[in-house]
């Protein structure tokens, strides 16, 4: 377990260095997509890095991605590095004939600056939609916005009373759905999907077009944190609301794959889901994908950390100690910095990868 724990890094810069070193040690083909203008907290460059291992002409490809929600990259990056250092896993990849593609830090800005969102406050897992089409309003979020993102932090009793009334009259499931479905009217709010495709959106679609569109089969594991019991990994179906890809995903990853379409997941249904990057770019390719969601803290604690962080983003002139406290609280809400938790999440991610390899190898 101590070896696994060493794969997890304390900052984006350290995580990127460990990923590049681990991939280089395996002679992986490395491709970097450097952000055109955003930088890290120490003016370091930010990038989505891709490592390829295996045969380029393999009929099947498995993608493992991290950091879609920036702060969740602490977990995802550590898992990717541990996979690159796992001899048994890499032997299984070689035997399967499946090519492995590791996409590191889909949202490098959020990872580097300890935010869930990107440089435009966009939640990338709400950004993959057709912005030419009319956007359905999220009236419940509109109602909640003044209370969920208050003008003062900590919020006053009137604000919390209003939020409490919503919760008491409509219930926690309605609150979660209202908040997390995604909204496109409040750029300074939570779960904002943006008004145009984000930089990461274009890069990720390009990665799938270049590396996956000509395959026969495609599997995808996108690593997340923040929902569910501490250390438990929920395999949440990530794809269109269609029976065939869901059945294929369960055949490859196990019958414990949940679906927010059916109400069996800890996640509410979301709009603009990241899975469109693969399904739009790879028509005709047999696809199966999951969001591998690892539990950290109770949902109400995670939500409170997100509210505080949004207040921090909306008030850049807030005192430095206050901002730093909020930043640390957000990191702690989405990453449990213990050897035990790291061992738990890696073990489950390892199993999911081996399941996907078996599914892809046999079709």
C-alpha positions in Angstrom: 0.0 0.0 0.0 2.9 2.4 0.7 4.0 2.0 -2.9 0.5 2.9 -4.2 0.3 5.9 -1.9 3.5 7.3 -3.3 1.8 7.6 -6.7 -0.5 10.4 -5.4 0.9 13.9 -5.5 0.3 17.0 -3.4 0.0 19.5 -6.3 -0.9 19.6 -10.0 2.7 20.3 -11.0 4.0 17.4 -9.0 1.2 15.1 -10.3 2.1 16.1 -13.9 5.8 15.4 -13.3 5.1 12.0 -11.8 2.7 11.1 -14.7 5.2 12.1 -17.4 8.0 10.3 -15.6 6.0 7.1 -15.1 4.8 7.1 -18.7 8.3 7.8 -20.0 9.7 4.9 -18.0 7.3 2.6 -19.9 8.3 4.1 -23.3 4.7 5.3 -23.8 4.1 7.7 -26.6 3.5 11.1 -24.9 1.4 13.9 -26.5 0.8 17.2 -24.7 -2.0 19.7 -25.3 -0.8 23.0 -23.7 -3.5 25.4 -22.6 -3.2 28.5 -24.8 -3.5 31.1 -22.1 -4.3 29.7 -18.6 -1.4 29.2 -16.2 -0.9 27.5 -12.8 -0.5 29.3 -9.5 3.2 29.7 -10.0 2.9 30.7 -13.7 3.6 27.1 -14.8 2.1 25.8 -18.0 -1.0 23.8 -17.9 -1.7 20.9 -20.2 -3.8 17.8 -21.0 -1.2 15.1 -21.3 -1.9 11.8 -23.2 0.1 8.6 -22.8 -0.3 5.7 -25.3 0.7 2.2 -24.6 0.2 -0.8 -26.9 -0.5 -1.3 -30.6 -1.8 1.6 -32.6 -3.6 -0.8 -34.9 -5.3 -2.6 -32.1 -9.1 -3.0 -32.8 -9.9 -2.1 -29.2 -8.9 1.0 -27.2 -9.4 1.6 -23.4 -9.2 5.2 -22.2 -8.6 6.1 -18.6 -9.0 9.9 -17.8 -8.5 12.0 -14.8 -9.2 15.5 -13.5 -12.4 16.3 -15.4 -13.4 18.1 -12.3 -10.0 19.7 -11.5 -9.7 19.0 -7.8 -10.7 15.4 -8.4 -7.5 15.0 -10.3 -5.6 14.4 -7.0 -7.2 11.0 -7.0 -7.4 10.3 -10.7 -3.7 11.2 -11.4 -2.5 9.0 -8.5 -4.5 6.1 -10.0 -3.0 6.6 -13.4 0.6 6.8 -12.1 0.0 3.7 -10.0 -1.3 1.8 -13.1 1.8 2.8 -14.9 3.9 1.3 -12.1 1.9 -1.9 -11.8 3.7 -4.7 -13.6 0.8 -7.1 -13.5 -1.6 -4.5 -15.0 0.8 -3.6 -17.8 1.3 -7.3 -18.5 -2.5 -7.7 -18.7 -2.7 -4.8 -21.2 0.0 -6.4 -23.4 -1.7 -9.9 -23.3 -5.1 -8.4 -24.1 -4.0 -6.8 -27.4 -5.9 -3.7 -26.3 -4.3 -0.3 -26.6 -4.4 1.8 -23.4 -4.7 5.6 -23.6 -4.3 7.6 -20.4 -5.6 11.2 -20.5 -4.1 13.2 -17.6 -5.8 16.3 -16.2 -8.8 17.0 -18.5 -9.2 20.2 -16.6 -5.7 21.3 -15.7 -6.7 24.7 -14.5 -9.1 23.4 -11.9 -6.5 20.8 -10.8 -3.7 23.4 -10.4 -5.9 26.0 -8.7 -7.9 23.5 -6.6 -11.2 24.2 -8.2 -13.8 21.8 -9.5 -14.4 24.1 -12.5 -12.2 25.4 -15.3 -10.8 28.9 -15.9 -14.3 30.1 -17.0 -16.1 28.6 -14.0 -17.4 25.9 -16.3 -18.3 22.4 -15.1 -16.9 20.3 -17.9 -19.3 17.5 -17.3 -22.1 19.9 -18.1 -20.4 21.4 -21.1 -20.7 18.7 -23.8 -24.0 19.8 -25.4 -25.1 21.4 -28.6 -25.0 25.1 -27.9 -26.8 25.8 -31.1 -30.0 24.2 -29.7 -32.3 25.9 -27.2 -31.2 25.4 -23.6 -33.9 24.2 -21.3 -34.1 26.4 -18.2 -33.3 24.9 -14.7 -36.0 26.8 -12.8 -35.3 25.0 -9.5 -31.6 26.2 -9.7 -32.8 29.7 -10.6 -34.8 29.7 -7.4 -31.9 28.4 -5.3 -29.1 30.5 -6.7 -29.3 33.5 -4.3 -29.1 31.1 -1.4 -26.7 28.5 -2.7 -24.1 31.1 -3.6 -24.6 33.8 -1.0 -23.0 37.2 -1.0 -21.3 36.7 2.3 -19.3 33.7 3.7 -20.1 32.2 6.1 -23.7 32.6 5.0 -26.2 34.4 7.3 -29.1 32.7 9.0 -31.7 34.1 6.5 -29.8 32.4 3.7 -29.5 29.1 5.4 -33.2 29.2 6.5 -34.3 29.7 2.9 -32.1 26.7 1.8 -33.5 24.7 4.7 -37.1 25.4 3.7 -36.4 24.1 0.2 -34.8 21.0 1.6 -37.6 20.4 4.1 -40.4 20.9 1.6 -38.9 19.1 -1.4 -36.4 16.7 0.0 -32.7 16.0 -0.5 -33.1 14.3 -3.8 -34.9 17.3 -5.3 -32.1 19.6 -4.0 -29.4 17.4 -5.5 -31.2 17.2 -8.8 -31.8 21.0 -8.9 -28.2 21.8 -8.2 -26.2 19.1 -10.1 -28.3 18.7 -13.3 -26.5 21.6 -14.7 -27.5 25.2 -15.3 -26.6 27.7 -18.1 -27.9 31.0 -16.8 -25.6 31.9 -13.9 -21.9 32.1 -14.8 -21.1 32.9 -11.1 -23.0 29.8 -9.9 -22.5 26.1 -9.2 -22.6 23.5 -11.9 -22.5 26.1 -14.7 -22.3 24.4 -18.1 -21.0 27.5 -20.0 -22.3 29.2 -23.1 -19.9 27.6 -25.6 -17.6 24.6 -25.8 -14.7 25.0 -23.4 -11.0 24.5 -24.4 -10.9 21.1 -22.8 -14.1 20.1 -24.6 -12.4 20.7 -28.0 -9.2 18.9 -27.0 -11.0 15.9 -25.6 -13.2 15.5 -28.7 -10.0 15.8 -30.8 -8.3 13.0 -28.8 -11.2 10.7 -29.4 -11.3 11.5 -33.1 -7.6 10.9 -33.5 -7.2 7.8 -31.4 -10.5 6.1 -31.3 -12.7 6.8 -34.3 -11.2 4.0 -36.4 -11.5 1.3 -33.7 -14.0 -1.5 -33.5 -14.4 -1.2 -29.7 -13.9 1.6 -27.2 -14.0 1.5 -23.4 -13.7 4.6 -21.1 -13.1 5.0 -17.4 -13.4 8.6 -16.2 -12.3 8.9 -12.6 -14.3 11.1 -10.2 -14.6 11.7 -6.5 -17.1 13.2 -4.0 -20.2 11.0 -4.1 -21.0 8.0 -2.0 -19.6 6.3 1.1 -15.9 7.0 1.9 -13.6 4.9 -0.3 -16.4 3.1 -2.2 -16.1 3.2 -6.0 -19.5 3.4 -7.8 -19.4 2.4 -11.5 -21.8 4.9 -13.1 -22.8 4.3 -16.7 -21.6 7.1 -18.9 -23.2 7.2 -22.3 -26.5 7.8 -24.1 -29.8 6.7 -22.6 -29.9 3.6 -24.8 -30.3 -0.1 -23.9 -27.5 -1.5 -26.1 -24.5 0.5 -24.8 -25.8 0.2 -21.2 -26.0 -3.6 -21.6 -22.5 -3.7 -23.1 -21.1 -1.6 -20.3 -22.6 -4.0 -17.7 -21.2 -7.0 -19.7 -17.7 -5.4 -19.6 -17.6 -3.8 -16.2 -20.1 -5.9 -14.2 -23.8 -5.9 -13.4 -23.1 -3.5 -10.5 -22.9 -0.6 -13.0 -25.5 1.9 -12.0 -27.4 4.4 -14.2 -28.7 7.8 -13.3 -31.3 7.4 -16.1 -32.8 4.6 -14.0 -32.4 6.3 -10.7 -30.0 3.6 -9.4 -26.9 5.9 -9.0 -25.8 8.3 -6.3 -25.6 10.8 -9.1 -28.6 12.7 -10.4 -29.1 12.9 -14.1 -26.9 15.6 -15.7 -27.1 17.6 -18.9 -24.1 18.1 -21.3 -22.4 14.9 -20.1 -18.7 14.3 -21.0 -19.6 11.0 -22.6 -20.6 12.9 -25.7 -16.9 13.5 -26.5 -16.6 9.8 -27.3 -20.0 9.0 -28.7 -20.1 12.0 -31.0 -16.5 11.5 -32.3 -16.8 7.7 -32.7 -20.1 6.8 -34.5 -20.3 3.1 -35.3 -17.7 2.1 -32.6 -19.0 -0.3 -30.0 -18.7 1.8 -26.8 -18.9 1.2 -23.1 -18.1 3.8 -20.5 -18.3 4.5 -16.8 -17.6 7.4 -14.5 -15.8 5.7 -11.6 -17.0 7.7 -8.6 -15.1 7.3 -5.3 -16.8 8.4 -2.1 -15.1 11.0 0.2 -17.3 12.9 2.7 -21.1 13.2 3.2 -22.9 15.0 0.4 -23.8 17.9 2.5 -20.2 18.5 3.5 -19.1 18.4 -0.2 -21.9 20.8 -1.1 -20.8 23.2 1.6 -17.2 23.1 0.4 -18.4 23.8 -3.2 -20.6 26.7 -2.0 -17.6 28.2 -0.2 -15.3 27.7 -3.1 -17.8 29.5 -5.4 -17.9 32.4 -3.0 -14.1 32.4 -3.1 -14.1 32.6 -6.9 -16.6 35.4 -6.8 -14.6 37.4 -4.2 -11.0 37.4 -5.3 -10.3 40.3 -2.9 -11.2 38.2 0.1 -8.5 37.9 2.8 -5.8 35.4 1.9 -6.2 33.3 5.0 -9.9 32.9 4.3 -9.3 32.0 0.7 -6.7 29.5 1.7 -8.9 27.9 4.3 -11.7 27.4 1.7 -9.2 26.0 -0.8 -8.0 23.4 1.7 -11.5 22.5 2.7 -12.4 21.9 -1.0 -9.4 19.6 -1.5 -10.2 17.7 1.6 -13.8 17.2 0.5 -12.7 15.6 -2.8 -9.5 13.8 -1.8 -8.9 11.8 1.4 -5.2 12.0 2.0 -4.6 8.7 3.8 -2.8 5.6 2.7 -5.9 3.5 3.4 -8.2 5.5 1.1 -5.6 5.6 -1.6 -5.2 1.9 -1.4 -9.0 1.4 -1.5 -9.5 3.5 -4.6 -6.6 2.1 -6.5 -7.6 -1.5 -5.8 -11.1 -0.8 -7.2 -9.8 1.2 -10.2 -7.4 -1.7 -11.0 -10.3 -4.2 -11.0 -12.4 -1.9 -13.3 -9.5 -1.7 -15.7 -9.0 -5.4 -15.8 -12.7 -6.0 -16.3 -12.6 -3.5 -19.2 -9.6 -5.3 -20.8 -11.4 -8.6 -20.6 -14.5 -7.2 -22.2 -12.6 -5.4 -25.0 -10.5 -8.4 -25.7 -13.4 -10.7 -26.1 -15.9 -8.2 -27.6 
